[in-house]
Amino acid sequence: MATWKSRGLRGSVLEEMINRTNEIYCENEIALIQKIPTPITPIELNPNNKQITLAYFDKKSTVDYIGAVQGIPVCFDAKECASDTFTLANIHIHQIDFMTRFEKQNGIAFFLIHFTGRDLFYYMRISELLKYKCRADNGGRKSFRLDELSDEFFIDGINGNIIPYLNYIQKDLDTREG
């Protein structure tokens, strides 16, 4: 049983940006993407403000967001990294399994990674992540570096709180075979 304590705001800026982006996509009838809540059971509440201070996760969550973009099923997870090196331990095997199966059903699965130290956003295809996982599984680095990533999938055009990730879904589709 995993517990949660005082990490509830980690990633909240990224999440708010994604949520705002999804609202705009929905308002313009471009996409319908929903945040999937992580099921938790509260253990301790702050008596002053009734906020949860200690909880455990009911079950493993799969991804942060799921929906459809003009008829294409889409799922993705948002991650943050303060340094130029992203540790693969931040991505769980059940997430990789779910996303791989999702793509086998003709969906698109990816990670939106915010390198907070440089304020860079990256669209990581599940196929790219699998290359780094394979390397780690074969005794190589258990992380990937910013300088290893494909220049074409760094997200341009961040406008205020909007992350235009749909453009990168199209690039992702364009790079696939068949």
TORKOL-4160 file (C-alpha; in steps of 0.2 Angstrom, whole numbers, padded with zeros to 4 digits, m for minus):
178
<pt num="1" X="0000" Y="0000" Z="0000"/>
<pt num="2" X="0008" Y="0016" Z="m0006"/>
<pt num="3" X="0005" Y="0032" Z="0005"/>
<pt num="4" X="0005" Y="0050" Z="0001"/>
<pt num="5" X="0010" Y="0064" Z="0013"/>
<pt num="6" X="0014" Y="0082" Z="0008"/>
<pt num="7" X="0017" Y="0079" Z="m0010"/>
<pt num="8" X="0000" Y="0084" Z="m0016"/>
<pt num="9" X="0005" Y="0100" Z="m0024"/>
<pt num="10" X="0020" Y="0092" Z="m0034"/>
<pt num="11" X="0016" Y="0094" Z="m0052"/>
<pt num="12" X="0001" Y="0106" Z="m0049"/>
<pt num="13" X="0007" Y="0120" Z="m0061"/>
<pt num="14" X="0010" Y="0107" Z="m0075"/>
<pt num="15" X="m0007" Y="0099" Z="m0071"/>
<pt num="16" X="m0016" Y="0116" Z="m0072"/>
<pt num="17" X="m0008" Y="0121" Z="m0088"/>
<pt num="18" X="m0013" Y="0104" Z="m0096"/>
<pt num="19" X="m0031" Y="0106" Z="m0088"/>
<pt num="20" X="m0032" Y="0124" Z="m0096"/>
<pt num="21" X="m0026" Y="0117" Z="m0113"/>
<pt num="22" X="m0039" Y="0103" Z="m0112"/>
<pt num="23" X="m0053" Y="0116" Z="m0108"/>
<pt num="24" X="m0048" Y="0126" Z="m0124"/>
<pt num="25" X="m0048" Y="0110" Z="m0135"/>
<pt num="26" X="m0065" Y="0105" Z="m0128"/>
<pt num="27" X="m0072" Y="0122" Z="m0130"/>
<pt num="28" X="m0066" Y="0123" Z="m0148"/>
<pt num="29" X="m0073" Y="0105" Z="m0151"/>
<pt num="30" X="m0055" Y="0099" Z="m0156"/>
<pt num="31" X="m0053" Y="0086" Z="m0142"/>
<pt num="32" X="m0061" Y="0079" Z="m0127"/>
<pt num="33" X="m0048" Y="0074" Z="m0114"/>
<pt num="34" X="m0051" Y="0071" Z="m0096"/>
<pt num="35" X="m0041" Y="0071" Z="m0080"/>
<pt num="36" X="m0042" Y="0054" Z="m0072"/>
<pt num="37" X="m0042" Y="0056" Z="m0053"/>
<pt num="38" X="m0031" Y="0045" Z="m0043"/>
<pt num="39" X="m0041" Y="0035" Z="m0030"/>
<pt num="40" X="m0036" Y="0038" Z="m0012"/>
<pt num="41" X="m0042" Y="0034" Z="0005"/>
<pt num="42" X="m0039" Y="0047" Z="0018"/>
<pt num="43" X="m0031" Y="0042" Z="0034"/>
<pt num="44" X="m0028" Y="0059" Z="0043"/>
<pt num="45" X="m0037" Y="0076" Z="0041"/>
<pt num="46" X="m0031" Y="0093" Z="0047"/>
<pt num="47" X="m0044" Y="0097" Z="0060"/>
<pt num="48" X="m0043" Y="0116" Z="0056"/>
<pt num="49" X="m0046" Y="0115" Z="0037"/>
<pt num="50" X="m0052" Y="0097" Z="0034"/>
<pt num="51" X="m0038" Y="0095" Z="0021"/>
<pt num="52" X="m0031" Y="0077" Z="0019"/>
<pt num="53" X="m0013" Y="0076" Z="0027"/>
<pt num="54" X="m0011" Y="0058" Z="0025"/>
<pt num="55" X="m0019" Y="0045" Z="0013"/>
<pt num="56" X="m0015" Y="0029" Z="0004"/>
<pt num="57" X="m0018" Y="0025" Z="m0014"/>
<pt num="58" X="m0032" Y="0013" Z="m0017"/>
<pt num="59" X="m0024" Y="0005" Z="m0032"/>
<pt num="60" X="m0011" Y="0009" Z="m0045"/>
<pt num="61" X="m0017" Y="0022" Z="m0057"/>
<pt num="62" X="m0013" Y="0021" Z="m0076"/>
<pt num="63" X="m0012" Y="0038" Z="m0084"/>
<pt num="64" X="m0016" Y="0055" Z="m0079"/>
<pt num="65" X="m0027" Y="0059" Z="m0095"/>
<pt num="66" X="m0037" Y="0050" Z="m0107"/>
<pt num="67" X="m0049" Y="0055" Z="m0121"/>
<pt num="68" X="m0051" Y="0057" Z="m0139"/>
<pt num="69" X="m0044" Y="0069" Z="m0152"/>
<pt num="70" X="m0055" Y="0070" Z="m0168"/>
<pt num="71" X="m0059" Y="0051" Z="m0166"/>
<pt num="72" X="m0042" Y="0045" Z="m0161"/>
<pt num="73" X="m0041" Y="0038" Z="m0143"/>
<pt num="74" X="m0027" Y="0047" Z="m0133"/>
<pt num="75" X="m0019" Y="0044" Z="m0116"/>
<pt num="76" X="m0005" Y="0052" Z="m0108"/>
<pt num="77" X="0004" Y="0055" Z="m0092"/>
<pt num="78" X="0012" Y="0071" Z="m0085"/>
<pt num="79" X="0029" Y="0071" Z="m0077"/>
<pt num="80" X="0041" Y="0084" Z="m0070"/>
<pt num="81" X="0060" Y="0084" Z="m0069"/>
<pt num="82" X="0070" Y="0097" Z="m0060"/>
<pt num="83" X="0087" Y="0092" Z="m0068"/>
<pt num="84" X="0092" Y="0087" Z="m0086"/>
<pt num="85" X="0092" Y="0069" Z="m0082"/>
<pt num="86" X="0075" Y="0060" Z="m0080"/>
<pt num="87" X="0075" Y="0044" Z="m0070"/>
<pt num="88" X="0065" Y="0030" Z="m0077"/>
<pt num="89" X="0060" Y="0025" Z="m0059"/>
<pt num="90" X="0048" Y="0039" Z="m0061"/>
<pt num="91" X="0038" Y="0029" Z="m0073"/>
<pt num="92" X="0030" Y="0013" Z="m0067"/>
<pt num="93" X="0029" Y="m0003" Z="m0076"/>
<pt num="94" X="0010" Y="m0004" Z="m0075"/>
<pt num="95" X="0009" Y="0013" Z="m0084"/>
<pt num="96" X="0021" Y="0007" Z="m0098"/>
<pt num="97" X="0010" Y="m0009" Z="m0099"/>
<pt num="98" X="m0006" Y="0001" Z="m0100"/>
<pt num="99" X="0001" Y="0013" Z="m0113"/>
<pt num="100" X="0008" Y="m0001" Z="m0124"/>
<pt num="101" X="m0009" Y="m0010" Z="m0124"/>
<pt num="102" X="m0018" Y="0006" Z="m0128"/>
<pt num="103" X="m0007" Y="0009" Z="m0143"/>
<pt num="104" X="m0011" Y="m0009" Z="m0149"/>
<pt num="105" X="m0029" Y="m0004" Z="m0149"/>
<pt num="106" X="m0024" Y="0010" Z="m0162"/>
<pt num="107" X="m0023" Y="0024" Z="m0148"/>
<pt num="108" X="m0009" Y="0036" Z="m0145"/>
<pt num="109" X="0000" Y="0036" Z="m0129"/>
<pt num="110" X="0013" Y="0048" Z="m0123"/>
<pt num="111" X="0021" Y="0057" Z="m0109"/>
<pt num="112" X="0022" Y="0076" Z="m0107"/>
<pt num="113" X="0038" Y="0080" Z="m0098"/>
<pt num="114" X="0041" Y="0097" Z="m0090"/>
<pt num="115" X="0060" Y="0100" Z="m0087"/>
<pt num="116" X="0057" Y="0113" Z="m0074"/>
<pt num="117" X="0075" Y="0118" Z="m0072"/>
<pt num="118" X="0075" Y="0124" Z="m0090"/>
<pt num="119" X="0056" Y="0127" Z="m0092"/>
<pt num="120" X="0056" Y="0115" Z="m0107"/>
<pt num="121" X="0041" Y="0104" Z="m0112"/>
<pt num="122" X="0044" Y="0087" Z="m0121"/>
<pt num="123" X="0032" Y="0076" Z="m0130"/>
<pt num="124" X="0038" Y="0058" Z="m0127"/>
<pt num="125" X="0031" Y="0044" Z="m0137"/>
<pt num="126" X="0029" Y="0028" Z="m0129"/>
<pt num="127" X="0040" Y="0020" Z="m0142"/>
<pt num="128" X="0054" Y="0032" Z="m0137"/>
<pt num="129" X="0052" Y="0028" Z="m0119"/>
<pt num="130" X="0053" Y="0009" Z="m0123"/>
<pt num="131" X="0070" Y="0012" Z="m0131"/>
<pt num="132" X="0077" Y="0019" Z="m0114"/>
<pt num="133" X="0068" Y="0006" Z="m0104"/>
<pt num="134" X="0076" Y="m0008" Z="m0115"/>
<pt num="135" X="0093" Y="0000" Z="m0113"/>
<pt num="136" X="0090" Y="0000" Z="m0094"/>
<pt num="137" X="0084" Y="m0018" Z="m0094"/>
<pt num="138" X="0100" Y="m0023" Z="m0103"/>
<pt num="139" X="0111" Y="m0015" Z="m0090"/>
<pt num="140" X="0113" Y="0002" Z="m0097"/>
<pt num="141" X="0108" Y="0019" Z="m0090"/>
<pt num="142" X="0092" Y="0019" Z="m0079"/>
<pt num="143" X="0088" Y="0037" Z="m0085"/>
<pt num="144" X="0089" Y="0047" Z="m0100"/>
<pt num="145" X="0097" Y="0064" Z="m0103"/>
<pt num="146" X="0089" Y="0080" Z="m0110"/>
<pt num="147" X="0102" Y="0080" Z="m0124"/>
<pt num="148" X="0097" Y="0062" Z="m0130"/>
<pt num="149" X="0079" Y="0068" Z="m0134"/>
<pt num="150" X="0073" Y="0072" Z="m0152"/>
<pt num="151" X="0073" Y="0090" Z="m0156"/>
<pt num="152" X="0057" Y="0089" Z="m0166"/>
<pt num="153" X="0047" Y="0084" Z="m0150"/>
<pt num="154" X="0052" Y="0099" Z="m0139"/>
<pt num="155" X="0035" Y="0108" Z="m0138"/>
<pt num="156" X="0036" Y="0126" Z="m0146"/>
<pt num="157" X="0023" Y="0139" Z="m0144"/>
<pt num="158" X="0019" Y="0138" Z="m0126"/>
<pt num="159" X="0007" Y="0153" Z="m0124"/>
<pt num="160" X="0004" Y="0158" Z="m0106"/>
<pt num="161" X="m0004" Y="0142" Z="m0098"/>
<pt num="162" X="m0007" Y="0133" Z="m0115"/>
<pt num="163" X="0003" Y="0118" Z="m0120"/>
<pt num="164" X="m0001" Y="0115" Z="m0138"/>
<pt num="165" X="0002" Y="0096" Z="m0137"/>
<pt num="166" X="m0010" Y="0092" Z="m0152"/>
<pt num="167" X="0003" Y="0098" Z="m0164"/>
<pt num="168" X="0015" Y="0084" Z="m0157"/>
<pt num="169" X="0001" Y="0071" Z="m0158"/>
<pt num="170" X="0001" Y="0075" Z="m0177"/>
<pt num="171" X="0020" Y="0074" Z="m0178"/>
<pt num="172" X="0019" Y="0057" Z="m0169"/>
<pt num="173" X="0006" Y="0050" Z="m0181"/>
<pt num="174" X="0017" Y="0057" Z="m0196"/>
<pt num="175" X="0032" Y="0047" Z="m0190"/>
<pt num="176" X="0023" Y="0030" Z="m0188"/>
<pt num="177" X="0024" Y="0017" Z="m0201"/>
<pt num="178" X="0009" Y="0010" Z="m0210"/>
